[in-house]
Amino acid sequence: MTLLLDNQFPPIPENKEIDTKGFLESVSHLPSFFDCLGSKVFAPIKADINGNITKIKAVYDSDPVKFETLQQILLAEKSIHGSEWPKAGATLALMWLKRGLRFIQILLESLADGERDDNNPILIRINITKAYDQALKSYHGWIVQKVFKAALFAAPCRSDFLKALSKNQEVAEEDCLSKVRQFLINFTATVDAIYEMYYTMNAELDYQV
Ligand code: CIS
């Protein structure tokens, strides 16, 4: 059983209202994945994602009934924070977390689709760069973009990354990728629903850090 499939995201309901408790349980397993990547370079990224999750969880724990779904959190915070919203509270934390989740989604899709740099087939920089360009780059100023370029050199090679996805066990590449495809079904539906919610509620911001 792979690390990813140990922590499948639940299917989302037809109305696309995402259960906060189930979502928090699923994303809480993601940060520990960074420890399998074998470089301290990823520590600030792990801390950022952990911070997002902690912030959303604190809001949920303050009133689990009122904040049963992610949609309810955004709606409630819109009236609580007034003109500061959406750059406030769990709405801001989820705005950034969803970008990290989109990054992971695109990276895994690219690997599962077999996209490779023919000149460097053992590396996954081409897959990571695609994910970064589509999910994060436009929200980063030049300093953070430089940090990304540095992090790229610490990225594991393809086989080590797939091994990390498989709890550091030796698993045939095709077996691992078929589990990745299975993981992506609910994961992608969840990320898409969160993006749609931000779009529908006019809660997306495009400032750079
Ligand atoms: C001259 C020396 C200069 C040194 C400068 C050092 C700077 C160090 C900067 C480290 C950047 C670490 C990444 C964090 C970036 C955050 O600034 C950014 C914005 O954060 C948000 C918070 O989350 O800011 C808000 C305020 O504007 C809030 O504070 C919010 O927190 S809240 O609301 O909860 O309080 N955050 C992001 O950009 C999100 C980054 C997510 C990255 C996900 C990556 C998933 C990776 C999966 C593993 C796959 C392995 C692949 C190997 C390599 C991947 C490369 C990493 C890509 C990301 C690079 C980001 C630089």
Residues whose N, C-alpha, C, O or C-beta is under 5 A from the ligand:
A	BS01	CIS	P44 I45 D48 G51 N52 K55 G89 L92 A93 W96 G100 F103 V144 V147 F148 A151 L152 A155 V209
